[in-house]
Amino acid sequence: MTITGPWRIRRATTDDADFLASLAARLTTGRAAWLDEQRMEATMRQFLLDDLAAMGDTSTVFIAEEPDGTPVGAATIERKAHFTGIPQAYLGELAVVAEIEGQGVGAALLAAAETWAREHGAQIITLETGSANDHARAFFAHQGYGDESVKLTKVLM
């Protein structure tokens, strides 16, 4: 794949389903060691396709593409209430193809999601990522995101 940039950010359509499904493996980075990689990839694929099917007034999926229309990344965002009742947006997934990582596509997708969140009345935006996904954690910290809570898990198998 030849990456050229700059990228156009647009709302996804049903024609993007295969591309979204292809990003599922990128969303397994930083998974907990006890999580089965294939099961997690299948779950991420289903999340992406469910997000595409659910697009409407309270959620959307953004696609980043090359000038020639080649998709190179995606982000999903939805509006809902924070557990305290504050209007929030939740960034469900953000992934870019491996060949373009670090070239600004993730930041462009995140900016589009944040703009959408503000336009839909969100006061905060939240997301989750794997605790071992150091690259994503550094990316989000660089974009101004900080820890709100820590989810702890104990394997009982």
Secondary structure, 3 states (H helix, E strand, C coil): CCCCCCCEEEECCHHHHHHHHHCHHHHHCCCCCCCCHHHHHHHHHHHHHHHHHCCECCEEEEEEECCCCCEEEEEEEEEEECCCCCEEEEEEEEEECHHHCCCCHHHHHHHHHHHHHHHCCCCEEEECCCCCCHHHHHHHHHCCCCCCCCCCCCCCC
